[in-house]
Amino acid sequence: MMPFRQCGVVAVLVATVASAAFAQEKKEEAEPKTLLEEITWFAYVENSAVFNPRGKATEGTNELRLYDVDRGYTFNMAELSVKKDPSDRYPFGFGLVITGGEDVQFNHAIGIFRSADDAPADTEKFDLQEAYLAYRLPVGGGLTLKGGKFVTLLGYEVIESPNNLNFSRSFLFTFAIPLTHVGLLGSYSFSDALSVTAGPILGWDVATDRNGAPSGIGQVAYTPLKDLTTSLNFIVGPEKVGDTTNIRWVIDLVANYTGIKQTTLGFNFDYGREQDAAPGGGDAAWWGVAAYAAYDWTEQLRTAARVEYFRDADGVRTGFGSDVGVWEATATVQYKIWKGLVGRLEYRHDQADERAFRVTESGPTRKSQDTLAIALYYSFF
């Protein structure tokens, strides 16, 4: 048996070696990233086919849809994104997102590959979705400035399909909020749980000055729990050409919870108004709410559902021309086929309280619409 003194020496040696190894591990973990390691790449391609059992409607479209507006096959999107967030070691940052495909025709900011008179179908199938520079100033915990063209702060869903729970986009994404902006943002983190972002922009989906008066956009992001993220977002300002008095504003609330194993829960609420924009005079108003749930059965298989209601009180956002309320329910099955290759099968039912959907070219004749979509995308990073 080993003497007590020898046991003590061995214990000290073991503890010393373990402490040194732990210290080395901590040192390696704390080693700052190189410039190349701080750069994030993202790229994907997506195509789909959407089936609608209705009869022949105008140009074979699905009413009140955005990226899945066309029945049949669509090459949706090809995207290349390279971004770097400002850090303590490298305080500068940038973002460049280039896209192509049929979906991008709906994303153009007026002034970039689209004029104010162009319909989406008349625009280029290429877009500069984001192009900005950023820098962190040594103010308190760090004030980050970002200027250029960037996607909106509002909304639960995003332009990139792989980053959404469903293939089709919600009514809130399509009608309640903008997609991109040109302007300047300032962001400041008061703590790990609370950050604020705000700044002036040119307006909704525009890259040119419409009326000589900027709009404002902002966000208060709060993480009360490890698995719960929330944000209160807003946009306000004049959006009509040559008019600085009639204000459009939207309040947007987003929440996401992942505290239940293999489950994602989401929530989105929007309320907006615009002065003197209603067809019969007065203010136009719209609001909506959406709920999301997804469950990962395996590493490959996910199912997701979305239900939402959108009220366009004056028919301004949908183009319906009068008060209309629509709701939808969507069920999506997603399967990771191989590495970055993912397939999706989706069923969606739309229901309106007015005749908003066509069966023939004669005009809206039905209050409902059903679609079945098959989508396939490949992520390179």
C-alpha positions as CSV (number, residue, x, y, z in Angstrom):
1,M,0.0,0.0,0.0
2,M,1.3,3.5,-0.9
3,P,2.4,5.5,2.2
4,F,0.2,8.5,3.2
5,R,2.9,11.0,2.3
6,Q,3.3,9.6,-1.2
7,C,-0.4,9.6,-1.7
8,G,-0.4,13.3,-0.8
9,V,2.4,14.1,-3.2
10,V,0.5,12.2,-6.0
11,A,-2.7,14.1,-5.2
12,V,-0.9,17.4,-5.4
13,L,0.7,16.5,-8.7
14,V,-2.7,15.4,-10.1
15,A,-4.4,18.6,-8.9
16,T,-1.6,20.7,-10.4
17,V,-1.8,19.0,-13.8
18,A,-5.6,19.2,-13.8
19,S,-5.5,22.9,-12.8
20,A,-2.9,23.6,-15.6
21,A,-5.0,21.7,-18.1
22,F,-8.2,23.6,-17.0
23,A,-6.3,26.9,-17.2
24,Q,-5.1,26.1,-20.7
25,E,-8.6,25.1,-21.8
26,K,-10.0,28.4,-20.4
27,K,-7.2,30.2,-22.2
28,E,-8.0,28.5,-25.5
29,E,-11.7,29.3,-25.0
30,A,-10.9,32.9,-24.3
31,E,-8.7,33.2,-27.3
32,P,-10.2,35.9,-29.5
33,K,-11.4,35.1,-33.0
34,T,-9.3,36.1,-36.0
35,L,-10.7,38.5,-38.6
36,L,-11.6,35.6,-40.9
37,E,-13.3,33.7,-38.1
38,E,-15.6,36.7,-37.4
39,I,-16.9,36.7,-41.0
40,T,-20.1,34.8,-41.4
41,W,-21.1,33.3,-44.8
42,F,-24.5,32.1,-45.8
43,A,-25.8,30.9,-49.2
44,Y,-28.7,28.9,-50.4
45,V,-30.9,28.1,-53.4
46,E,-34.6,27.3,-53.3
47,N,-37.2,26.2,-55.8
48,S,-40.8,25.1,-55.4
49,A,-44.1,24.0,-57.0
50,V,-47.5,25.3,-55.7
51,F,-50.8,23.6,-56.5
52,N,-54.2,25.2,-56.2
53,P,-57.3,23.1,-56.9
54,R,-59.4,26.1,-58.0
55,G,-60.3,26.6,-61.6
56,K,-58.4,29.0,-63.9
57,A,-57.8,32.3,-62.3
58,T,-56.2,35.4,-63.5
59,E,-52.7,34.4,-64.8
60,G,-52.7,31.4,-62.5
61,T,-52.0,33.3,-59.3
62,N,-52.8,32.7,-55.7
63,E,-54.4,35.8,-54.2
64,L,-53.0,37.5,-51.1
65,R,-49.7,35.6,-51.4
66,L,-46.2,36.9,-51.8
67,Y,-43.4,34.5,-52.8
68,D,-45.8,31.6,-53.6
69,V,-48.1,33.8,-55.7
70,D,-47.6,31.7,-58.8
71,R,-49.1,28.3,-59.3
72,G,-46.8,25.7,-60.7
73,Y,-43.0,25.7,-60.6
74,T,-41.0,28.7,-59.4
75,F,-37.2,29.2,-59.0
76,N,-37.6,31.2,-55.8
77,M,-34.2,32.4,-54.6
78,A,-30.5,32.2,-54.8
79,E,-28.6,34.1,-52.1
80,L,-25.1,34.9,-51.2
81,S,-24.5,36.6,-47.9
82,V,-21.3,37.7,-46.2
83,K,-21.4,39.6,-42.9
84,K,-19.2,40.7,-40.0
85,D,-20.5,42.2,-36.7
86,P,-18.3,44.7,-34.9
87,S,-16.3,43.2,-32.1
88,D,-13.9,44.4,-29.3
89,R,-10.9,43.3,-31.4
90,Y,-12.2,44.5,-34.8
91,P,-14.7,47.3,-34.1
92,F,-15.7,47.6,-37.8
93,G,-18.4,45.5,-39.5
94,F,-20.2,45.1,-42.8
95,G,-22.9,43.2,-44.6
96,L,-23.5,42.3,-48.3
97,V,-26.4,40.2,-49.4
98,I,-26.9,39.5,-53.1
99,T,-30.0,37.7,-54.3
100,G,-31.5,36.4,-57.5
101,G,-34.7,34.6,-58.6
102,E,-38.4,35.2,-59.0
103,D,-38.9,36.0,-55.3
104,V,-36.6,39.0,-55.4
105,Q,-38.9,40.9,-57.8
106,F,-41.1,41.5,-54.7
107,N,-38.2,42.7,-52.6
108,H,-36.9,45.6,-54.6
109,A,-36.6,48.9,-52.9
110,I,-37.9,51.7,-55.2
111,G,-34.7,53.2,-56.6
112,I,-32.8,50.0,-56.8
113,F,-33.7,47.8,-59.8
114,R,-37.2,49.3,-59.6
115,S,-38.9,52.6,-60.3
116,A,-42.1,53.8,-58.6
117,D,-44.1,52.9,-61.7
118,D,-42.8,49.3,-62.1
119,A,-44.9,46.3,-61.2
120,P,-42.9,43.5,-59.6
121,A,-43.2,41.4,-62.7
122,D,-41.5,44.2,-64.7
123,T,-38.3,44.3,-62.5
124,E,-35.0,42.5,-62.6
125,K,-34.7,39.0,-61.0
126,F,-31.6,40.3,-59.2
127,D,-31.4,42.4,-56.0
128,L,-28.9,44.0,-53.6
129,Q,-30.9,43.0,-50.5
130,E,-28.4,44.4,-48.0
131,A,-25.2,46.6,-48.3
132,Y,-24.1,48.4,-45.2
133,L,-21.1,49.3,-43.0
134,A,-21.0,49.3,-39.2
135,Y,-18.6,50.5,-36.5
136,R,-18.6,50.2,-32.7
137,L,-17.7,53.3,-30.8
138,P,-16.1,53.1,-27.4
139,V,-19.1,54.6,-25.6
140,G,-20.1,52.8,-22.4
141,G,-20.6,49.2,-23.3
142,G,-20.3,50.0,-26.9
143,L,-22.4,52.0,-29.3
144,T,-22.7,50.4,-32.7
145,L,-23.6,52.5,-35.8
146,K,-24.8,50.9,-39.0
147,G,-25.5,52.7,-42.3
148,G,-26.6,51.6,-45.7
149,K,-29.3,49.3,-46.9
150,F,-30.6,46.6,-44.5
151,V,-33.6,44.4,-43.7
152,T,-36.3,45.7,-41.4
153,L,-36.3,45.3,-37.6
154,L,-40.0,44.3,-37.7
155,G,-41.6,40.9,-38.0
156,Y,-41.2,37.3,-36.8
157,E,-40.5,36.0,-40.3
158,V,-37.6,36.9,-42.6
159,I,-36.9,37.0,-46.3
160,E,-34.7,33.9,-46.2
161,S,-36.9,30.7,-46.4
162,P,-34.5,28.4,-44.5
163,N,-34.7,30.7,-41.5
164,N,-38.5,30.4,-41.2
165,L,-40.6,27.6,-39.8
166,N,-42.9,27.6,-42.8
167,F,-42.3,27.8,-46.6
168,S,-45.1,30.4,-47.3
169,R,-45.0,33.8,-45.7
170,S,-47.7,35.1,-43.3
171,F,-50.2,37.9,-44.1
172,L,-48.3,40.0,-41.5
173,F,-45.0,39.6,-43.4
174,T,-46.8,40.4,-46.7
175,F,-49.0,43.3,-45.8
176,A,-48.4,44.7,-42.3
177,I,-44.7,45.6,-42.3
178,P,-41.9,46.7,-44.7
179,L,-39.0,44.5,-45.9
180,T,-36.0,46.8,-46.2
181,H,-34.7,50.3,-45.5
182,V,-31.9,52.7,-46.4
183,G,-30.7,54.7,-43.5
184,L,-28.7,54.8,-40.3
185,L,-29.1,52.8,-37.1
186,G,-27.6,53.1,-33.7
187,S,-27.6,50.1,-31.3
188,Y,-26.7,50.1,-27.6
189,S,-26.7,47.1,-25.1
190,F,-27.5,48.1,-21.6
191,S,-26.9,44.5,-20.5
192,D,-26.9,41.0,-21.9
193,A,-30.7,41.1,-21.6
194,L,-31.6,44.5,-22.8
195,S,-30.6,46.4,-26.0
196,V,-32.1,49.4,-27.9
197,T,-31.8,50.2,-31.6
198,A,-33.1,53.3,-33.4
199,G,-32.4,55.6,-36.3
200,P,-33.6,57.6,-39.3
201,I,-34.5,55.9,-42.6
202,L,-35.8,57.0,-46.0
203,G,-39.0,54.9,-45.5
204,W,-40.8,51.7,-46.5
205,D,-38.9,49.7,-49.2
206,V,-37.4,52.8,-50.8
207,A,-33.9,53.9,-51.6
208,T,-34.8,57.4,-52.8
209,D,-36.2,60.4,-51.0
210,R,-39.9,60.6,-51.4
211,N,-40.8,63.8,-49.6
212,G,-37.8,65.4,-47.9
213,A,-38.7,64.0,-44.5
214,P,-37.2,60.9,-43.0
215,S,-39.0,58.1,-41.2
216,G,-37.8,56.6,-37.9
217,I,-37.4,53.0,-36.9
218,G,-36.6,51.4,-33.6
219,Q,-36.4,48.3,-31.5
220,V,-36.3,47.4,-27.8
221,A,-35.0,43.8,-27.5
222,Y,-35.4,42.1,-24.1
223,T,-34.4,38.6,-23.1
224,P,-36.0,38.0,-19.7
225,L,-35.2,34.3,-19.7
226,K,-32.4,32.2,-21.3
227,D,-34.9,30.7,-23.8
228,L,-37.3,33.6,-24.2
229,T,-36.5,36.5,-26.6
230,T,-38.8,39.4,-27.1
231,S,-38.7,42.6,-29.1
232,L,-41.0,45.6,-29.4
233,N,-40.4,47.3,-32.8
234,F,-41.8,50.4,-34.4
235,I,-41.7,52.5,-37.6
236,V,-43.1,55.9,-38.0
237,G,-43.0,58.7,-40.7
238,P,-44.6,60.1,-43.8
239,E,-44.6,57.7,-46.7
240,K,-46.5,59.5,-49.5
241,V,-44.7,61.2,-52.3
242,G,-44.5,64.9,-51.7
243,D,-46.5,64.7,-48.4
244,T,-44.8,65.3,-45.0
245,T,-48.0,65.6,-43.0
246,N,-49.8,62.3,-43.2
247,I,-47.9,59.8,-41.0
248,R,-47.8,56.0,-41.3
249,W,-46.8,54.0,-38.2
250,V,-46.7,50.4,-37.1
251,I,-46.1,48.8,-33.7
252,D,-44.8,45.3,-33.9
253,L,-44.3,42.8,-31.0
254,V,-42.3,39.6,-31.5
255,A,-41.6,36.7,-29.1
256,N,-39.8,33.4,-29.4
257,Y,-39.5,30.6,-26.8
258,T,-37.3,27.5,-27.0
259,G,-37.4,26.4,-23.4
260,I,-39.3,23.2,-24.1
261,K,-37.1,20.4,-25.5
262,Q,-37.2,20.1,-29.3
263,T,-40.0,22.7,-29.4
264,T,-40.1,26.3,-30.8
265,L,-43.0,28.6,-30.0
266,G,-43.4,32.0,-31.7
267,F,-45.8,35.0,-31.5
268,N,-46.2,38.1,-33.6
269,F,-48.6,41.1,-33.3
270,D,-48.9,44.1,-35.5
271,Y,-51.0,47.3,-35.4
272,G,-50.6,50.1,-38.0
273,R,-52.3,53.3,-39.1
274,E,-51.8,55.9,-41.9
275,Q,-53.4,59.3,-41.8
276,D,-55.7,60.3,-44.7
277,A,-55.2,57.0,-46.5
278,A,-58.6,55.3,-46.4
279,P,-60.5,55.2,-49.7
280,G,-63.4,57.1,-48.2
281,G,-61.3,59.5,-46.4
282,G,-59.9,59.4,-42.9
283,D,-57.2,57.2,-41.4
284,A,-56.5,53.7,-42.7
285,A,-55.9,51.0,-40.1
286,W,-54.7,47.4,-40.1
287,W,-53.8,44.8,-37.4
288,G,-53.0,41.1,-37.1
289,V,-51.8,38.4,-34.9
290,A,-49.9,35.1,-35.7
291,A,-48.8,32.1,-33.6
292,Y,-46.2,29.5,-34.4
293,A,-45.2,26.1,-33.2
294,A,-42.6,23.6,-34.3
295,Y,-41.4,20.3,-33.1
296,D,-38.2,18.5,-34.0
297,W,-39.0,14.8,-34.0
298,T,-35.5,13.8,-35.0
299,E,-32.4,15.7,-36.3
300,Q,-33.9,15.3,-39.8
301,L,-37.6,15.7,-39.3
302,R,-39.6,18.8,-38.2
303,T,-43.2,19.7,-38.3
304,A,-44.4,23.2,-37.9
305,A,-47.8,25.0,-37.8
306,R,-48.9,28.6,-38.1
307,V,-52.3,30.3,-37.5
308,E,-52.9,33.9,-38.0
309,Y,-55.6,36.6,-38.5
310,F,-55.1,39.8,-40.4
311,R,-57.7,42.7,-40.5
312,D,-57.3,45.3,-43.2
313,A,-60.0,47.7,-42.0
314,D,-59.9,49.9,-45.1
315,G,-58.6,47.4,-47.7
316,V,-55.5,49.6,-48.2
317,R,-52.8,47.1,-47.4
318,T,-54.2,44.1,-49.3
319,G,-55.5,46.3,-52.2
320,F,-59.0,44.9,-51.6
321,G,-60.4,48.4,-51.4
322,S,-62.8,47.9,-48.5
323,D,-62.8,46.3,-45.1
324,V,-61.7,42.6,-45.2
325,G,-60.5,40.1,-42.6
326,V,-58.5,37.0,-43.5
327,W,-57.1,34.1,-41.5
328,E,-55.0,31.2,-42.5
329,A,-53.7,27.9,-41.1
330,T,-50.5,26.4,-42.4
331,A,-49.0,23.0,-41.7
332,T,-45.4,22.2,-42.8
333,V,-43.4,19.0,-42.8
334,Q,-39.6,19.5,-43.2
335,Y,-37.1,16.8,-43.8
336,K,-33.3,17.1,-44.0
337,I,-32.5,14.9,-46.9
338,W,-28.7,15.2,-47.0
339,K,-26.3,17.7,-45.4
340,G,-27.7,21.1,-46.6
341,L,-30.5,19.6,-48.7
342,V,-33.9,20.1,-47.2
343,G,-37.4,19.3,-48.5
344,R,-40.7,20.8,-47.4
345,L,-44.3,19.8,-47.9
346,E,-46.9,22.4,-46.9
347,Y,-50.6,22.6,-46.9
348,R,-52.3,26.0,-46.4
349,H,-55.9,27.1,-46.0
350,D,-56.9,30.8,-46.4
351,Q,-60.3,32.1,-45.4
352,A,-61.8,35.6,-45.8
353,D,-65.0,37.2,-44.6
354,E,-65.5,38.6,-48.1
355,R,-65.2,37.1,-51.6
356,A,-61.5,37.7,-52.0
357,F,-60.4,34.6,-54.1
358,R,-61.0,33.9,-57.7
359,V,-62.2,30.7,-59.4
360,T,-62.4,32.2,-62.9
361,E,-61.1,35.4,-64.5
362,S,-64.4,37.2,-63.9
363,G,-63.4,38.4,-60.4
364,P,-63.3,37.3,-56.8
365,T,-66.0,34.7,-56.3
366,R,-64.9,32.6,-53.2
367,K,-64.1,33.2,-49.6
368,S,-61.5,30.5,-49.3
369,Q,-58.4,29.2,-51.0
370,D,-56.3,26.0,-50.4
371,T,-52.8,25.3,-51.7
372,L,-50.3,22.5,-51.5
373,A,-46.6,23.4,-51.9
374,I,-43.5,21.3,-52.4
375,A,-40.2,23.1,-51.8
376,L,-36.6,22.1,-52.0
377,Y,-33.6,24.2,-50.8
378,Y,-29.9,23.7,-50.4
379,S,-27.8,25.6,-47.9
380,F,-24.1,25.8,-48.7
381,F,-22.9,27.0,-45.3
